[in-house]
Every structure is written in C-alpha cells, then in structure tokens.
Amino acid sequence: MRISARADYAVRAVLELAVRHGDGPVKAETIATVQDIPHKFLEGILGDLRRAGLVDSRRGGNGGYQLARDAAAITVADVIRAVDGPIVSVRGVRPTGLSYAGSAEPLLPLWIALRANVRRILEGVTIADVAADALPVAVKELAAEPAAWENP
C-alpha cells in the first residue's frame, strides 16, 4: 500500500488547521510554509477537502481555511478519501468488486482483509488524536514493533 503525496499533504494540512483551531481562518500560504507543501498543490487539496465538507473557506483579507467540524469527528480515512478516493483498491477497483478464478481465488479474501485492516486503523484515528499526540494504543503498538519499518 502507498500513501500518496496528495494524501500526506492533506492530512498535514488538516492537522495544521486542527492545532490552530480557535485562531480564526488560516491562509493557505501559512499552511504551505509551515508544512513545507507546494502552495499551488495545496490549493487543489484544500478545494477537495472543502468539497468533501472537511474544511470551510472564507475569502478576503481575514479569510483562509478552518475545519468544518470538530477534529475529533474527522478521521484520517475521511481526509484520504477526500483527496484520493477509496482507501484500498486493486487496479483501481475496490476488492469487493473483484473476482478471481482458479488458483487466484484466495486473493480476493486476502485483498478484502487488507482493506479491512487498513480501514480499521485509518478510521480509528481522528485528527484530534494526532493533534494531541494521542494515537490509539493499538496503533502505537503496531508502530513500535521492531519489524514495522524493515524491508524484507
């Protein structure tokens, strides 16, 4: 599984809005500078997040972006879906839309299990969790496993 630059930038932008909540709208330039995200790329991402109902925007001198709902009500999965679509797909198709024959039949439940586990993690972590550096215990345990970042 790959997390795209677009998804990474989107999560970082939403996180920046969460930690600045209550300070009023945040300009895209500020988010881009603080998070080292290309400004033009970020503008497109923020548009996707706005269309998905995750952020609001305001024009003008005091304008900018802010979360459209509480950070505790936005999961990392919500953000990734807003900019990249389905969390896990095989050749651009959701695993539940696939079918295999013969010796490849066992692949379908494998892809579905992969999708379920990725969703379990990404839907179980909110932007508020990340902003508070309070990842769920299960996520911390997985990240702490010695082989977590080793390439076989």
Phi, psi and chi 1 to 4 in degrees:
 res  aa     phi    psi   chi1   chi2   chi3   chi4
   1 MET       -  142.1  175.7  169.2  169.9      -
   2 ARG  -121.1  136.1 -115.0 -178.3   96.1 -117.3
   3 ILE   -97.5  119.9  -57.2  -64.4      -      -
   4 SER   -70.8  159.9   69.9      -      -      -
   5 ALA   -59.1  -38.5      -      -      -      -
   6 ARG   -59.9  -44.9 -171.4  170.2 -173.8   80.3
   7 ALA   -67.5  -43.4      -      -      -      -
   8 ASP   -59.7  -48.0  178.0   54.2      -      -
   9 TYR   -62.8  -39.6  -68.8  163.4      -      -
  10 ALA   -63.4  -45.0      -      -      -      -
  11 VAL   -63.4  -42.4  172.4      -      -      -
  12 ARG   -64.5  -38.6  -70.6  165.9   45.3 -161.2
  13 ALA   -66.3  -45.1      -      -      -      -
  14 VAL   -64.1  -39.7  170.6      -      -      -
  15 LEU   -61.4  -42.4  179.5   59.8      -      -
  16 GLU   -61.8  -40.3 -167.7   63.4   33.4      -
  17 LEU   -65.4  -36.4  -66.5  174.6      -      -
  18 ALA   -65.8  -44.4      -      -      -      -
  19 VAL   -73.1  -17.7  -60.9      -      -      -
  20 ARG  -100.3    7.1  -67.3  171.6 -180.0  -97.5
  21 HIS   -54.4  136.3 -179.7   72.5      -      -
  22 GLY    93.7  -11.0      -      -      -      -
  23 ASP   -92.5    3.9  -64.2  -16.1      -      -
  24 GLY    88.8 -179.7      -      -      -      -
  25 PRO   -60.9  144.7  -21.5   32.0      -      -
  26 VAL  -110.5  130.3 -178.9      -      -      -
  27 LYS   -70.7  145.8  -63.5 -164.6  177.6  -55.0
  28 ALA   -58.1  -37.4      -      -      -      -
  29 GLU   -60.0  -38.7  -64.1   84.8    9.9      -
  30 THR   -65.5  -47.7  -59.2      -      -      -
  31 ILE   -59.8  -46.0  -61.1  167.1      -      -
  32 ALA   -60.0  -43.6      -      -      -      -
  33 THR   -68.1  -49.8  -60.4      -      -      -
  34 VAL   -64.5  -38.6  171.3      -      -      -
  35 GLN   -98.0    2.6  -71.0  -63.9  -35.4      -
  36 ASP    54.0   53.9 -166.0   25.5      -      -
  37 ILE  -114.7  132.8  -59.7  171.1      -      -
  38 PRO   -55.8  126.5  -23.0   32.7      -      -
  39 HIS   -57.3  -48.3 -178.2 -103.2      -      -
  40 LYS   -62.6  -39.6  -72.8  -68.5 -177.5 -169.6
  41 PHE   -63.6  -42.1 -163.3   32.5      -      -
  42 LEU   -63.4  -39.0  178.4   61.7      -      -
  43 GLU   -57.4  -43.4  -74.2  -73.6   -6.8      -
  44 GLY   -64.5  -40.5      -      -      -      -
  45 ILE   -63.7  -45.1  -69.9  166.8      -      -
  46 LEU   -63.4  -34.2  -70.7  167.4      -      -
  47 GLY   -63.3  -43.8      -      -      -      -
  48 ASP   -62.0  -42.7  -71.9  -16.4      -      -
  49 LEU   -65.6  -35.8  -65.9  170.0      -      -
  50 ARG   -67.8  -45.2 -174.2  178.9   43.8   75.4
  51 ARG   -63.1  -29.4  -76.8 -175.1  -71.9  -77.8
  52 ALA   -82.4   -3.6      -      -      -      -
  53 GLY    79.4   18.8      -      -      -      -
  54 LEU   -93.2  -29.5  -60.4  177.5      -      -
  55 VAL  -129.9  155.7  -58.5      -      -      -
  56 ASP  -112.6  154.6  -72.1  -34.4      -      -
  57 SER  -129.3  151.7   62.4      -      -      -
  58 ARG  -134.3  133.7 -175.6 -174.9  -47.1  163.1
  59 ARG   -87.0  164.9  -66.1  179.0 -173.3 -111.5
  60 GLY   104.9  179.1      -      -      -      -
  61 GLY   -58.7  -35.1      -      -      -      -
  62 ASN  -100.8   19.5  -67.3  -35.0      -      -
  63 GLY   -83.5 -177.9      -      -      -      -
  64 GLY   149.5 -153.9      -      -      -      -
  65 TYR  -122.6  149.2  -65.2   87.2      -      -
  66 GLN  -149.7  162.6   56.1 -166.8   14.6      -
  67 LEU   -65.2  141.6  -64.8 -178.7      -      -
  68 ALA   -83.4  -17.7      -      -      -      -
  69 ARG  -148.3  172.8   55.3 -175.1 -169.6 -128.5
  70 ASP   -59.1  141.9 -171.0   73.0      -      -
  71 ALA   -59.6  -27.7      -      -      -      -
  72 ALA   -72.9  -12.8      -      -      -      -
  73 ALA  -102.3    5.8      -      -      -      -
  74 ILE  -117.6  119.9  -58.8  171.7      -      -
  75 THR   -93.1  161.8   67.6      -      -      -
  76 VAL   -59.9  -37.0  173.9      -      -      -
  77 ALA   -60.4  -40.6      -      -      -      -
  78 ASP   -57.6  -44.0  -66.4  -27.8      -      -
  79 VAL   -67.0  -46.3  177.5      -      -      -
  80 ILE   -63.2  -43.3  -66.9  171.8      -      -
  81 ARG   -61.9  -36.3  -77.3 -172.3 -170.4  108.5
  82 ALA   -62.7  -32.7      -      -      -      -
  83 VAL  -106.6  -23.3  -62.1      -      -      -
  84 ASP  -121.3   -8.8  -85.7   -6.4      -      -
  85 GLY    85.6 -150.1      -      -      -      -
  86 PRO   -54.8  143.7  -21.9   30.9      -      -
  87 ILE   -65.3  -48.1  -60.4  -80.7      -      -
  88 VAL  -129.8  127.7  174.9      -      -      -
  89 SER  -139.9  160.6   64.2      -      -      -
  90 VAL  -118.7  115.8  177.9      -      -      -
  91 ARG    56.2   31.7  -59.4 -178.1  -32.5  -99.3
  92 GLY    83.7    4.7      -      -      -      -
  93 VAL  -114.5  137.7  177.7      -      -      -
  94 ARG   -62.4  142.9  -71.1 -177.0  170.0  114.7
  95 PRO   -53.5  -33.2  -27.4   34.9      -      -
  96 THR   -70.0  -12.9   53.2      -      -      -
  97 GLY   -97.0    5.3      -      -      -      -
  98 LEU   -97.8  159.5  -63.3  169.9      -      -
  99 SER  -146.3  144.0   64.6      -      -      -
 100 TYR  -129.1  156.0  -66.6   99.5      -      -
 101 ALA  -124.4  159.0      -      -      -      -
 102 GLY    62.1 -137.4      -      -      -      -
 103 SER   -65.2  -16.8   61.3      -      -      -
 104 ALA   -85.5   -6.5      -      -      -      -
 105 GLU   -52.1  -40.0  -81.3 -173.4   55.2      -
 106 PRO   -65.2  -11.6  -21.3   31.1      -      -
 107 LEU   -66.3  -36.3  -74.6  176.9      -      -
 108 LEU   -58.5  -52.7 -176.1   57.4      -      -
 109 PRO   -64.7  -27.8   12.7  -21.0      -      -
 110 LEU   -64.6  -48.5  174.4   64.9      -      -
 111 TRP   -64.7  -37.8  -61.7  151.5      -      -
 112 ILE   -66.1  -41.4  -68.2  171.1      -      -
 113 ALA   -64.1  -40.7      -      -      -      -
 114 LEU   -59.8  -47.5  172.6   68.3      -      -
 115 ARG   -59.7  -44.1  179.7  175.4 -172.9 -121.3
 116 ALA   -62.4  -41.2      -      -      -      -
 117 ASN   -70.3  -40.8  -85.0  -57.7      -      -
 118 VAL   -63.6  -45.0  169.8      -      -      -
 119 ARG   -61.6  -40.7  -74.1  179.1   60.6 -174.9
 120 ARG   -57.5  -42.8 -178.2  176.8  -63.9  136.8
 121 ILE   -72.4  -53.6  -68.6  170.8      -      -
 122 LEU   -69.0  -29.9  -63.5  178.4      -      -
 123 GLU   -82.6  -14.3  -69.6  173.7   -7.4      -
 124 GLY   -94.9    0.6      -      -      -      -
 125 VAL  -120.5  122.1  178.1      -      -      -
 126 THR   -95.5  164.1   68.5      -      -      -
 127 ILE   -61.9  -35.1  -64.9  -58.6      -      -
 128 ALA   -63.3  -37.9      -      -      -      -
 129 ASP   -59.3  -47.4  -66.5  -26.4      -      -
 130 VAL   -67.6  -43.8 -179.9      -      -      -
 131 ALA   -60.5  -33.6      -      -      -      -
 132 ALA   -91.2    4.4      -      -      -      -
 133 ASP    51.9   45.2 -167.1   13.6      -      -
 134 ALA  -127.3   57.5      -      -      -      -
 135 LEU   -62.0  147.4  -65.9  175.1      -      -
 136 PRO   -57.0  148.7  -24.5   33.6      -      -
 137 VAL   -54.4  -43.3  171.8      -      -      -
 138 ALA   -59.7  -38.1      -      -      -      -
 139 VAL   -69.4  -43.7  173.0      -      -      -
 140 LYS   -60.7  -40.4  -72.7 -178.4  179.6 -179.3
 141 GLU   -65.0  -43.6  -71.7  173.1   -8.8      -
 142 LEU   -62.2  -42.8  -76.5  170.1      -      -
 143 ALA   -67.2  -28.0      -      -      -      -
 144 ALA   -82.9  -10.6      -      -      -      -
 145 GLU   -61.4  132.9  -72.2 -179.1    7.6      -
 146 PRO   -54.9  -34.8  -23.9   32.7      -      -
 147 ALA   -87.8    3.3      -      -      -      -
 148 ALA   -57.1  -38.2      -      -      -      -
 149 TRP  -112.2    9.8  -80.9   92.8      -      -
 150 GLU   -85.7  140.3  -69.6  177.3   13.1      -
 151 ASN   -92.5  130.5  -70.7  -31.1      -      -
 152 PRO   -68.2      -   10.5  -11.3      -      -
